[in-house]
Amino acid sequence: MIRHDELARQLYAQISALPTVDAHEHLHAEENRLRRSVDIFLLFHQYLCTQLAAAGMPEDQAEALGDEATPLDQKWASLAPYLDQVRHTGCARPAFEALRRFFGEDDLTAGNYERLSERMREHNRPGLFDRYLREACGIVLVLNQNRTMWQNDWFRPILPEDDFLCSGGLTEVERLAEWAGEDVPPTLERFLAAMEQVVTQRAQEGMIGIKGTCYPHIISDAEIARAAYAGILAQHEKPHQRRAFLDYARDQLYEICGNLGIVVVKHSGVWAGGWADHTGIRPTNIFSEASMHRRTRFDLFHAGTPTPADAALVARGLPNVWLNLCWSHLISPAQSVQALDLWLDMVPVNKIIGFGGDYWWAVENVYGNLVMAREVIALALAKRVREGCFSEARAVEIARRWLHDNPREAYEA
Ligand SMILES: [Zn+2]
């Protein structure tokens, strides 16, 4: 605990004064958020739903915490029996930090949820992002993936790779063709050319990255992909054919990204939702892909969960891979401290990206997530200062790299 570590607290204070790049969010445009009739339960929605459901809360009730139409008393009645079971999890902490920082309360109770919701609505007006992100957090740049090209002077867009790969079949191929201003490409080669055209166009419009998932890399043969593409056009492709087409197109896409200087983001280690098997998206799956596309920069998400040492081995051996701690502080601050401790041994300090909030609507929660990130970084660095590895001043220099310089370098943003 940072509270009991004087040196870590000193470092925390210095780290809190640094400008921060929020290296991963899903935030909807501010004007969309302002149109919502928000309430305080939104802070306890999204990632916490999985743990609330695991604690026994019916899943539809956990989901309804983010639903505007559900009455507040109903939300409280359904959440109250489970709040104590999850309040010490990583995902819960940002909500409590937001209560303290923005609403002057320590806890959510039967007596305050209505008042808190009213105040949250009062805050929900133009300048919301400035107040909660720039002023409260010192965030100077946000790398944002909300499935649109929405951007401004400090939000830069990342799009899902599926937008270009057309993983949904013919309808998506037709949409890509429309974006490219062409008819539906009749051959695989023409499809890939249209894909390149659209990616190039988006890059010119400001897209700085694409996001995919760290599935095992399967190298697909052009001949098989050609036949599979013909099957997609005729709408009689089998699932394994669609996969073969996607595997082939993805490798082409990552080469294009390398040519254009677009970063390939790889989600790995853990799914956000419940009932999910995490074993298919291990961070080590990136070895084959990143070695094959050496001129492409890869940003590997979430702390190497469940084994941060694996991620360290990835970044130690592959010069084109960065390690990103977005969302990792929510999954487990303890694992994030452990990750940084291992990574200080194995990974150059310029390859680690220290923070990303990973929220869709609850912009209030970014602050608490950043508090956690700063604590994690302060604890990991304080240990090294105490061991005599480097000075306190050097520790702050490293923190500045992790929270600011490295994401700018990786994304050239
Ligand atoms: Zn995310």
Boltz pocket constraint, residues with backbone or C-beta under 6 A from the ligand:
constraints:
  - pocket:
      binder: B
      contacts: [[A, 24], [A, 25], [A, 26], [A, 358]]
      max_distance: 6.0
